[in-house]
Amino acid sequence: MISCKDISAKASRYHDGDCGWPERLSIRLHLLICVDCRRYLAQFAATIGLLRVLPPDPPDDALVADLLRHFDGPADRVRGG
Amino acid sequence: MSEGWGRAEHMAAEDDDLARLRRGDKAALRELVHRHHRAMLSVARLFLHNRASAEEIVQDAWVAVLDGLARYEGRASLKTWMLAIVANKAKTRAQRDGVVVLLDDILPAEDGNEPDRFDRTGHFREKIAEWDTMSPERLAGDRELVRRIGDALEVLPPNQRAVVMLRDVEGLDAPTICNILGIGETNLRVLLHRARTRLRAVLETLVTPAYDRPIGKSDDR
């Protein structure tokens, strides 16, 4: 019988759909009877979901300013125009 | 770009970005840098242990991206192409500086599965809280929580940070990440799992009410 520890070890692969069907079936059977694992996997999915909508972490203004200056360079070099 | 977008929408958005960049649209450049800088830096930091060197390489990579826009043929996505540029530059710099990078160095003793959480039969010792009302968008709206997750990403081992950034934040597929970073798929999965497990544990301390209070084992298993 698969345990909660096994479920947590397989959480990432299960989330990504990388488990084969026998493994997936054994996980689903465990989930039918284990509320903690259902919640754990939901938390796991929420964590990944949060990472997907994480706001950008902008660089220093100085870097952006440097790049904008470079972008203003000759169009044939930068953009092929 | 929002979650739930299909490949076609992402490609259309990238085509639009590219067209704007080639027209010299400065706002497009600013958006591109803001959106991908963190991932670019995480790739550089995988190869270069010194943060200042990594930041320098990222700046060089952005310049190379701008200089290469005219030659970019779209064989890989714009994002993949940019991340490959920074990876190649960082690898070259690491070789030049004699930095030894063990990308596949996975410590077997490090258990990503929080072993203390389980009893001898492998079941959770404590009840797991329900987060069902916490959608990712709602979680992302909590500034303090986002800041703490940013901090948690920052202290991940460099290989875990790079993998989770590329897979979950940037949304790249596994073969593309393996190609950019030069790691095998098995190790990618291990690193990704460990990173996600650590980040879930961080979120648990922030989201779950009264986390520190011992809770009886769930009885509806």
Interface residues (C-beta under 8 A of the other chain):
Chain A: S3 C4 K5 D6 S8 A9 A11 S12 R13 D18 I33 C34 V35 D36 C37 R39 Y40 A42 Q43 F44 A46 T47 I48 G49 L50 L51 R52 V53 L54 P55 P56 D57 P58 P59 L63 V64 D66 L67 L68 H70 F71 A75 D76 R77 V78 R79 G80 G81
Chain B: S2 E3 L21 R22 R23 G24 K26 L29 R30 V33 H34 R35 H37 R38 L41 V58 Q59 W62 V63 L66 D67 L69 A70 R71 N113 E114 P115 R117 F118 T121 G122 H123 F124 K127 I128 A129 E130 W131 D132 M134 S135 P136 E137 L139 A140 V146 I149 G150 V164 D168 V169 G171 R189 L192 H193 R196 T197 L199 R200 L203 E204 V207 S218 D220 R221
